[in-house]
Amino acid sequence: MKNEKTLENLQHKRTKCIVYTRVMGYHRPIESFNIGKIGEHRERRFFIESAMHHHDR
């Protein structure tokens, strides 16, 4: 409940956040996607890249 009040009090300071993603080699805002591309974006798997382990050959 306290967090909701804080958000209400700060509503006038909030700004729109535009999220971009790389599509076919260039960056586009996801708000411009058609319905098919929105669905595809939601199904994407995100990963955290870790250091690679090099093996001797």
MDAnalysis code that builds the backbone (N, CA, C; Angstrom):
import MDAnalysis as mda
import numpy as np

u = mda.Universe.empty(171, n_residues=57, atom_resindex=np.repeat(np.arange(57), 3), trajectory=True)
u.add_TopologyAttr("name", ["N", "CA", "C"] * 57)
u.add_TopologyAttr("resid", np.arange(1, 58))
u.add_TopologyAttr("resname", ["MET", "LYS", "ASN", "GLU", "LYS", "THR", "LEU", "GLU", "ASN", "LEU", "GLN", "HIS", "LYS", "ARG", "THR", "LYS", "CYS", "ILE", "VAL", "TYR", "THR", "ARG", "VAL", "MET", "GLY", "TYR", "HIS", "ARG", "PRO", "ILE", "GLU", "SER", "PHE", "ASN", "ILE", "GLY", "LYS", "ILE", "GLY", "GLU", "HIS", "ARG", "GLU", "ARG", "ARG", "PHE", "PHE", "ILE", "GLU", "SER", "ALA", "MET", "HIS", "HIS", "HIS", "ASP", "ARG"])
u.atoms.positions = np.array([
    [0.821, -1.197, 0.000],
    [0.000, 0.000, 0.000],
    [0.862, 1.257, 0.000],
    [1.961, 1.216, 0.770],
    [2.844, 2.371, 0.850],
    [3.482, 2.673, -0.515],
    [3.881, 1.615, -1.247],
    [4.482, 1.796, -2.573],
    [3.504, 2.435, -3.548],
    [2.236, 2.074, -3.465],
    [1.219, 2.654, -4.350],
    [1.083, 4.150, -4.102],
    [1.097, 4.566, -2.847],
    [1.013, 5.991, -2.501],
    [2.232, 6.736, -3.039],
    [3.405, 6.129, -2.885],
    [4.624, 6.756, -3.385],
    [4.544, 6.951, -4.893],
    [4.064, 5.934, -5.615],
    [3.922, 6.052, -7.063],
    [2.923, 7.139, -7.441],
    [1.833, 7.223, -6.720],
    [0.841, 8.270, -6.978],
    [1.460, 9.650, -6.797],
    [2.222, 9.827, -5.738],
    [2.840, 11.125, -5.442],
    [3.900, 11.515, -6.466],
    [4.520, 10.532, -7.106],
    [5.587, 10.809, -8.062],
    [5.131, 10.697, -9.525],
    [3.864, 10.507, -9.754],
    [3.332, 10.314, -11.105],
    [3.749, 11.443, -12.049],
    [3.774, 12.659, -11.589],
    [4.119, 13.802, -12.441],
    [5.583, 13.794, -12.883],
    [6.433, 13.018, -12.221],
    [7.849, 12.944, -12.573],
    [8.169, 11.799, -13.533],
    [7.212, 10.940, -13.783],
    [7.458, 9.778, -14.625],
    [7.529, 10.175, -16.097],
    [8.358, 9.454, -16.861],
    [8.465, 9.677, -18.301],
    [8.329, 8.345, -19.029],
    [7.991, 8.412, -20.294],
    [7.820, 7.217, -21.095],
    [9.185, 6.600, -21.393],
    [9.270, 5.301, -21.277],
    [10.491, 4.563, -21.578],
    [10.279, 3.811, -22.890],
    [11.118, 4.084, -23.871],
    [11.006, 3.401, -25.168],
    [12.060, 2.299, -25.208],
    [11.612, 1.077, -25.454],
    [12.497, -0.080, -25.488],
    [12.810, -0.408, -26.945],
    [14.090, -0.519, -27.253],
    [14.535, -0.868, -28.600],
    [15.071, -2.285, -28.605],
    [14.966, -2.942, -29.749],
    [15.554, -4.251, -29.929],
    [16.143, -4.318, -31.327],
    [17.093, -5.195, -31.506],
    [17.743, -5.350, -32.809],
    [16.935, -6.309, -33.663],
    [16.522, -5.844, -34.837],
    [15.744, -6.662, -35.766],
    [16.393, -6.562, -37.139],
    [16.779, -7.690, -37.684],
    [17.362, -7.740, -39.029],
    [18.515, -6.758, -39.198],
    [19.354, -6.633, -38.182],
    [20.554, -5.827, -38.293],
    [20.422, -4.371, -37.917],
    [19.254, -3.917, -37.552],
    [19.106, -2.521, -37.119],
    [18.189, -2.457, -35.910],
    [18.210, -1.345, -35.205],
    [17.441, -1.199, -33.963],
    [16.103, -0.526, -34.235],
    [15.042, -1.082, -33.632],
    [13.694, -0.538, -33.769],
    [13.013, -0.535, -32.408],
    [12.152, 0.466, -32.161],
    [11.384, 0.442, -30.903],
    [10.310, -0.642, -30.984],
    [10.137, -1.384, -29.896],
    [9.164, -2.478, -29.934],
    [7.731, -1.966, -30.016],
    [7.498, -0.696, -29.689],
    [6.135, -0.163, -29.789],
    [5.679, -0.045, -31.247],
    [6.615, -0.118, -32.208],
    [6.239, -0.015, -33.614],
    [6.001, -1.383, -34.260],
    [6.131, -2.468, -33.493],
    [5.958, -3.817, -34.030],
    [4.495, -4.094, -34.384],
    [4.303, -4.922, -35.409],
    [2.957, -5.409, -35.704],
    [2.645, -6.561, -34.752],
    [1.431, -7.066, -34.795],
    [0.990, -8.073, -33.815],
    [1.825, -9.351, -33.885],
    [2.251, -9.739, -35.080],
    [3.078, -10.943, -35.217],
    [4.444, -10.769, -34.595],
    [5.056, -9.619, -34.829],
    [6.388, -9.358, -34.280],
    [6.326, -9.194, -32.755],
    [5.237, -8.636, -32.230],
    [5.066, -8.529, -30.780],
    [5.047, -9.921, -30.152],
    [4.296, -10.837, -30.766],
    [4.239, -12.212, -30.267],
    [5.598, -12.887, -30.315],
    [6.316, -12.671, -31.412],
    [7.656, -13.245, -31.552],
    [8.592, -12.689, -30.479],
    [8.509, -11.402, -30.227],
    [9.364, -10.776, -29.210],
    [9.078, -11.341, -27.826],
    [7.821, -11.588, -27.518],
    [7.450, -12.147, -26.207],
    [7.962, -13.566, -26.019],
    [8.125, -14.304, -27.122],
    [8.567, -15.700, -27.041],
    [10.083, -15.839, -27.007],
    [10.811, -14.764, -27.187],
    [12.273, -14.836, -27.196],
    [12.799, -15.311, -25.855],
    [13.890, -16.029, -25.927],
    [14.567, -16.498, -24.719],
    [15.739, -15.580, -24.453],
    [15.852, -15.146, -23.239],
    [16.950, -14.274, -22.850],
    [17.965, -15.104, -22.085],
    [19.208, -14.760, -22.225],
    [20.260, -15.512, -21.559],
    [21.299, -14.558, -20.994],
    [22.065, -15.085, -20.064],
    [23.169, -14.336, -19.485],
    [24.445, -14.976, -20.012],
    [25.239, -14.175, -20.679],
    [26.470, -14.685, -21.256],
    [27.524, -14.844, -20.163],
    [28.096, -16.004, -20.080],
    [29.141, -16.251, -19.081],
    [30.464, -16.447, -19.799],
    [31.524, -16.431, -19.051],
    [32.844, -16.620, -19.628],
    [32.954, -18.013, -20.242],
    [33.577, -18.078, -21.398],
    [33.753, -19.371, -22.064],
    [34.937, -20.117, -21.441],
    [34.840, -21.399, -21.399],
    [35.934, -22.245, -20.924],
    [36.647, -22.786, -22.158],
    [37.934, -22.532, -22.229],
    [38.725, -23.016, -23.364],
    [39.315, -24.388, -23.025],
    [39.137, -25.302, -23.925],
    [39.663, -26.656, -23.735],
    [40.877, -26.839, -24.618],
    [41.887, -27.547, -24.094],
    [43.065, -27.863, -24.905],
    [42.684, -28.869, -25.964],
    [43.246, -28.700, -27.136],
    [42.938, -29.633, -28.229],
    [44.022, -30.636, -28.399],
])
